[in-house]
Structure formats: C-alpha cells, structure tokens
Amino acid sequence: MQFVTRFMGPKSSFPYPSLFIYGHTTTGKTLVLSKLVRDLNVPYVWINCHEYYNSSSLFTNIVQALTTEDMNKKGISSTTEFVNFMKIKLRNSSETTYLIFDYAEVLRKDPFLLSVLSRLQLLTKVNVCSIFISELPWMQFKTHTCSFDPIVLHFQDYSKNEISDIMILDCPSEFTDVFYRSYVNVILKTFFIITTNLCELRHLAEINFEKYCEPLDEESDFELSSFKLWKNIEPTLKEAMNSVYLREISCSKWKAHCNSQNHDNSEKSKISLLASEKYSATRELPFYSKFLLLAAYFASYNAPKSDFKHFVKNQGKQSKKRISKKTEKNRHLLGPKPFTLDRLLSIFFSIVGEKVLPSALIFSQISSLVNMCLMSHVSADEQLDCPKYKCLAELDLVAKIGTYILSQPIGYIMKRSTRLPIQHMQQM
C-alpha cells in the first residue's frame, strides 16, 4: 500500500502513465487498491474487464462514468473518438483521474487496445493514469504492438503464518483467540497441501467449526479435549478434502450433514460413495460434451488400430485371424496417450447415435472440456491443421457419466451400437 501511495503522489501531480499490479488470486490486490482510492478520495473509474466484450463497450462505459448525469451519454465507436473525448474532458482537470482495469488479462486478446490504455496519458497529454490488476505477470502481456512498459508491482502470496493470522480475525465472539487458533492450525495442516487460496480456507473453516466444537458440550475444557476435538472432526475433514472448490451443497446443508453424520465405517463409506456418484452423475455438462468426453477417453486408452473394430457398426465379413497368446499391457498403467482432433470427432460421431454435423458448437465444447481440465491440449499452438489432445478424466468419472447417459430416455439410441461404451470400458 505504501508503494501505491507513493506512486500516486499529490493529487495535482502527474504520476507515471500506467501501473501494473499482479499476483496470485486472494492476495489482496483488488481490496488494497479499492480501499486506497476511496480513502484518498481521488477521481477514478473502476472497470471489470470481464463485463465488456469489445473495445467500444469498454470505451462507452468509461465515457458514461466520467460524464455528468445532465449531459447526453453517447457511445464511443473508435479509439480516436475515445482519445479526443479524454483530451476535452480532462484538459482543465488539476487532479489525476485513475482508470483501474480489474481482470486485465482479458485485454491480452486485443494488444492494440492494451497499448493505447497503457500510454493513454502520453496520447492525450492530460492528467490521467491507467492501473491494471491481473493474476498474470507483465511478460504474458508484452507484445510487439504493446511496446510501452508500465511500472510493475508484485503482490506476493501469503505465507502459512500470514494466512493463519488473517483467519484468526474470523474468530466468533464467544470463543477465545487461543482456541480458534488451534482450530485454524487443524484446518491448515489438513488443507494447506491442497490449496493456499485464502477464500477457500476461510470457507472450510466456517462450515466445519460447529462440528469441531461438538465435544465441548460434554467437556468444556478444550485443553483436556484437544485430542477428542481432533478425533471428532477428522472423518468430516477427510470427506471435505474430496470436494475442495466444488461447492456441491450449501453451507447449511453441509452443517446439517455433519451434525447427523454417523462415524461408523460402513456408513462413512456409503456417504462418500453417494456423494461421489452424485457429483459424477449430475455434472452440468452439455449433452454433446458428455459424448465428447467419452470419445476422448476411448481415444486416449485405445490403440488407433482398434477403432475400426470397436466403433464401426457394419464391418462386413471379417476373415478369421490367428489368435496370439501374447498378453497386452494394461493401457491404464501406461497412462493416457495423445490423439488427433480428427480421431476424436470420428469416435464421437460413431457413439453419439444420431446425425450430428460438425459445427462451432462442437468445437466450443471441446475448448470447454480443456478449460475444465478434463482434456489437455498437448500440441503446439502453431499446429492448427491437426491439433492433438489428451484425456485427463479418470475411469470412474467417465464410467459414471456413461451410465448416467444410458439411464436417460436417449439411452435406446446408444444401444444401437455394436459395442456400448460402458461395456467397452469394463473390458479394458
């Protein structure tokens, strides 16, 4: 905060044209800057880059924020109009006006726009400064078009002790800081190896605190009951480790589930199995995305030479081949293999069971599966003619999605195939 304060300087001074702030999520970038501009009472416009689909809509939002209500709010269709507006609007302004672009990584898709915004002060010759907030470093933004480098400020990740100190601030008033600190240490020892996201850790601490305090109803001395407190919450935390970030159920339902949970081993395994099946079966994927995921799994774990045998329905009369006693290696032990986009689509059209034309919708769903880390793009970005992918989904997840598809009314279409996907997965 001190660095940003020194960067802004007095209200009437001309700061450096642009400042770039980056750091991992939940490191306080947005919170610090928003609090600072409010406390200093400086004129600013806050822009969430996710809300604007092109430069025209972004320029229009800035113009409307800087224009008083009694004036006609007009749209801006070009960069030249925006620069001219800023010249006229701020030419008599003595105070610095700050344009703050949150989620600035969205601007990477338009390098020219990023170049204009980063040196807007040089183009307009008025007292304006651009501040960018992003999770990516500046090297990911720099291109030949954007030749102007802003001042870069890095927000470092919180250490384990710093996260603990922040989480202590959430201590309920009826408990002491010492007791709540011991509970926070339990949460950090359990989940810190999985996630360092402060928001997620605070959420886990909030929803499991009531379960942690259950033994206190019988024994109020927490120092004598520290081991009992841990043994009481251990099964719940183990179950919560399987659903970090997922938010399968609401906080109130999770607390009710924890209060009514039976610690019998058979009951715990049953609850865990039901939760896993619910997550897999009710995954909110579009209809064709489910088939694309099945096709990706088949392409990753089947040899290309076996596609004709498994996915061609009318194979005709086949000559008998001599059966070899050579045992094949389990392809699951070898891991997923890369496959081409053409092979993925061929398997997809074979198992979908209805006539589907290649369209932008199909390709966009492939990109969605990559963004969800269910598939991985393994070929180079320059390889546009025949990109390669790899399936990252596990067998249990793919099998349950396939079972869910077969349980739907459309399942009779899938049964027309000579080999059903689920049967094929069971044979592997």
Summary of the structure (lengths in Angstrom):
residues: 428
radius of gyration: 28.5
end to end distance: 57.5
largest distance: 90.0
contacts: 1131
relative contact order: 0.07
helix: 53%
strand: 9%
